[in-house]
Amino acid sequence: MKSYDAIIAGGGLIGSAIALELARNDLRVALFDSQDPGREASWASAGILSPAPENPGMISMVPIGKASLAMYPEFIEDVEERSGIRTGYRAKGTIEALFSRHAREELNTIVALHRGLGLNAEAISAREARELEPALSEEIEAAVLRPDEASVDNRLLANALIEAARRSGVEIHAGAAVEAIWREGSQCRGAIVRGEKISAQHTIVAAGSFSAQIAGAGEYAPVRPAKGQMVSLRCEAARIHRVLWSEHIYVVPRNDGRILCGATVENVGFDKTVTAGGIHANLGAAIELSPVLARAHVEDTWAGLRPDSPDHLPIIGPTGVDGLMIATGHFRSGVLLTPVTAKLIGDFIAQKTPSVAWERFSPKRFQAAKETAKVSGAPH
């Protein structure tokens, strides 16, 4: 029987970053993925690194997002050095453009909220925004500059993490999905892969949208896929340096000249079909934000599946089963939260006090909610 210190189910950014973190601490680690690692949500993302809350429900994620963003420069340096692969990291800030007639009031509210959360945000006029990013529409009324935010080429980062993990001694098993948790009583003994039991002191489920399909993991990782469609453009006339946002779209420049546009969220199960409606919505909103993109060449389109939890918050940490941990449910923040998630799992395994508050994201919250529902007699 094969035996490891740690088994990781899922080879995306989260899983491979955890693998690297554990290998750096001299653990014998095996990573299992149903296909080539890094080809699901990690491949489909836009790679935006922003802890700013998109809605009130995401405010509880700001501290962990800020912590992870602060880790990124050192994280990128380490991964690139270990792998020999550049990751397209761009620490150039982001601009959120406002079109509303009430933009000034919205601007004041957004900046006050951001600053209250300890985020660096500056109110700038439409003219100032276009001076920074001439490709922005003449129709915008005001904007928010968030200078500390960044982006990374998630596909390059995924490749770099896998290579860094491999060079650090992690065994990478492509085309070998974890089918089930191997559990005996209140203890997780490892995982089952292709019908074979594989022993491990620690088993970490980091399989993104597919985490709940691993037998024995669903009650701790009740995630479902949230589809997102993307368009990749090339436009010689567009000189875009920062990530650009509007209410309906984000536009993300890459070092190789591509411009990614996306934002759709669709609850349609495990369907990655690219639809005319999705692409139309993305292109229309992108051209509204930056009219020059109407002249762009459409280079590629794709769809990915974000792992979404019932409360739209990440699921990170130990379960009630000894030896079983979860790292999934990151929804739209998987790339941002990659360094901090790996660090937290490493801290748990090393029995260190986590440096970041994580309790709000514990997998145990779902069992607690069920128990509360049972006591109150409410449906769950």
N, C-alpha and C positions, 0 to 999 in steps of 0.2 A: 504494500500500500504506500502510495506517495504521501509525504508528510512535509508541511511547511509551517513556518511561524505564522504566516498570514496568507489568506486567499482573498482575492478581490474579484467580484463578479461585475464585469463591465470595464471596457477599456477606453472610455472617452476621456475628456480632460480631467474630470473629477477622479475617476478610477486610476488613471495613469499618474496623476499628481500624487495621489495617496501611495501608490506603489513606490514612486521615487522617494517620497518622504520616509517610508518605512525602510527601504533598502539603504538609505543614507544612515539609518540608525542600526545597521548591521542585522536586520531581520531577513530571513529567507522567505522570499515573496513570490507568489505565482499569480498572474493576472489572466483571467479567462474572458473571452469575448465571442459572441456568436458569429462574428465576421472579422474583417480586418479592423483592429482597434481605431477609434476616432472617426468612424464613418456615419454616426447618427447625428444627434443634436450638436455635437462638437464640430461636425463638418458643416452643418447647415446654418450656424449662427452668423451674426454680424460682427461679434467680437467687441461690443461696446463695453467700456469700463466706467460705469456711472452708478454711484450709490444713491442718487437722487430718487425720491419716491415718485412713482407714476400716479399713485392714488393714495388716499388715507390708509388703506389696508396694508400698504407696504412700508409705512413709517417705522414699524418695529424692526425692519431689516436694515435700517440706515447704519446703526453702529457696527454691525458685522460687515456691511458693505464698505464702510469707511476703513475698517481695519484691513480688509482684503486689498483694497485699492492702495493703501500705504505699503503693503508687502510687495506690490507688483514690480517695482524697479529691481529690487534685489532678487526676486523670484525669476524674472526674465533673464537677468545676468547669469544666474546660476544654471538655468536650463539651457541657455544658448552655449555656455561654456562646456557643459557636460555633453551636449549633443552635437555641437558643431553646426547647428542649424539656426539661422536667423528667424525671428518670429514676427516681424512686421509691427513691433510695438511702436505706437505713436502717442507720446504724451503731449498733445497739442491743445487739449481742452475741447469743449463742446459749446455749441450755441443753440439755444432753444428760441425759435422765432414765433412771435405772436401776431396773428392777423386780425383779431377781434377789434371792434370799435371801442371796446372797454379794455384795451390792452394795457393802458397805464395802471388801472386798478389791479388787473391780473398780475402785472409785473411786480407791483409792490407786495402783493400777497405771496407770490412765489419766492421772491427774494427774502422776505421776512421769515417764511417757513424754512427755507434752506438755511439761513443763518441761525435760526433757532435750533436747528438740528446739527449745527457745527459744520455745515457745508459752505464752501467758498462759492459765492454767487454774486455777480455784479449786474446791476440794471444798466442796460445800454440802449441808446436810441437806435432807430432803424438805420439812420445814416452811419452811426458808428459800427453797427453790425455789418453793413455792406462795405465799409472800409476794410474790415477784417476779412470778410468773405464776399467779394464782388458778385459771386454767382447767386446770392440771395435775391429773392423777388423784390421788386419795387413796391409791392403791395403790403409788405410787412409793416406793422405799426410800432413794434418795439421788440426787444430781445433780452434774453438772459445769457450772460457769458459765465460758464463754469470752467475756469482755467485749470483746475486740478485734475479734470477727467481725461480719459485716454481711450485708446482702442488698440486692439491687437489682431493680427491675422490668425483667427482661431484654427484654421486648417494647418498653418505652419506650426502653431503652438502645439497642436495635437501630435504632429509628426515629431516635433522636438522632444516633447515629454516622453513619448514612447521610446525614442532612441536613447534619451538620457536614462530612463528606467532600465532599458536593456543593458546599457553599458555599466550600470550600477549593480547588475546581477539579478535583476528581476526576470523570471521566466515568463515569456509572453506566449500565450496559447490562443492563436487566432482560429476562428471557426470551431470553437469549443465552448458552448454556452453552459453556464451553471444552470442546471435544471431544477435543483432543489437544495434546500438547506438540510444538512445532516444533523438532526437533532436527537438527543437522547435525554428525555426528561426536561429539566430546566437548563440544559447545557447544549450549546452548539458545538459539535465535534468537527465540523468542516462543511464540505459541500459535495454534491453529487453531480458529476460531469459525465455525460454519455453512459449513464448507468453505473459508473464507478465511484466509489466513495474515496474522497481525498481528504486526508486529515489536516487540520490546522488549529492552532490555538486561538486564532482570530479569523473571523470571516466577515468581510465587509461587502455589503450589497450596494453597488454604485452603477446600476444598469439603466439609469435614466428612466425613460417611459416604460421600459420593459421590466422594471424592478418587481412590480406586483405580480408578474407572471412566473416568478421563481417560487416554486412550491415552498411554503413555510415562511415567506417573506412578506406576503401581501398585507397581513394585519399590522405590520410595522412600517410598511412603505406603500400606503394606499394611493399610488399615483396613477394618473391617466394621461394620455398624450394630448397636447394642445398644438395643433398644426400651425405652422407659420410658413408663408410663401415669400420667396425672395427673388429679386431681379438683379443681375449684374450688368452694369453699363460701362461703355467707354465713350468718353467725350473729350476730344482735344480742346474744345472751346471752354470747358469747365475747369477752373482752377480752384478746387476745394481742398482746404487744408485741415479743417476740423470736422468732427462729427456734427451734422446739422439735424435739428429736430423740428417738427411741428406737432400739432395735435394728432395728425394722422399718419406720420411717416418718420423714419429716420434715414439719413443719407450718410454713408460711411465711406470715406476715401481709403484706398489701399496704396501701399508704396509702389505697387507694380502698375498703377494707373487705373485700375478698376474702381468703380463707384457702386457700392451695394445699396439697395433700397429695399426696405421691408417694414412690416409692422402687423401683418394680419394675425389674428388669433382665432382659430376655428376648432370647435370641439366635434370632430368627425371621426374619432377613433384612430386606428392605425392606418390612416389613408394619407399617402404622400403625393397624391395627384396634384399636379400643377394645373390650375384652372384659369380660364379666361377672365373670370370675375376677380380672382385674387391678383392677377398680374395687372389688370386694368386699374384696380384700386391703388396698387403700389405706384404704378407709373403716373396716374393722375395726380396723386398727392405729391410725388417727387417733383413733377413739373410745376405744380403750384408753388412749391417751396423754392425751386431753382429752375426758372423757365428755360435756361440754356440747355437743360437736360432733354428738352424736346428734340434736340439735334443729335442725341446720343445714339450709339449703336448698341442694340440689345445683344449682349454676349452670351448670357446664360440665364436660365431660370431653374429654381428648385424649391422643394418644400422639405421641412424638417419637423420633428416631433419633440416639443419641449415637455419635460416631466412636470406635471402640475399636481400639487397636493390638494386636499379638500379645502384648506384655508389659504392656498396659494403661497405658502411659506416653505422654505427648505426643511428637509428631514435629515438631521445630522446627530449622530451620537449612539450611545449604547441602548440596547433594548432590554426587555426584562429577561432575555435569554442570555446566559453567561457565554461570552465569546462571539456574540452576534452584534454587529454594528451596521448602521444605515447611513448612506451619504447620497441622497437623491432628492427629488422634488424641488430643484432649484429654479424651475419655471424659466423666466426670462433673464435670470441672473447667474446662470451656470458658469459663464466665462469669468465674470467678475469675482465670484466666490470660490474659484478653484484654489488659490493659495491658502485662504483661511480654512477651507474645508479639509484640505490635506493636513494642515497644521493641527487642527482640532483632533482629527482621527489619530494622528501621531501622538498627541498629548494624552488622549484616552488610553491608548495602548501602553504608553510608557508610564501611565499612572501619575502624570503630572497635572497640576491644577491648570485648567485651560486659561489662557491669557485673554480670551474673548468671551463675553457673555453669550451662552448658547442655549440656555434652558428653554427658551421660547420655541426652539426648533427641535426639541427632543422627540424621538419616535414614540416615547411613552405617552405623549399627549393624546393620541388616538384611543389608547386603552382607557385612559383616565376619562375621556369624554363618554365612552361607552358605559363605564361604570356609573358615571353621574346620570346618564340617561336611564339606566336600569333602576337606580334608586328613586329617580323622580317619576318613573313610569312613562317618560317621553319617548317617542319613536327615535330611532337612530339609524 
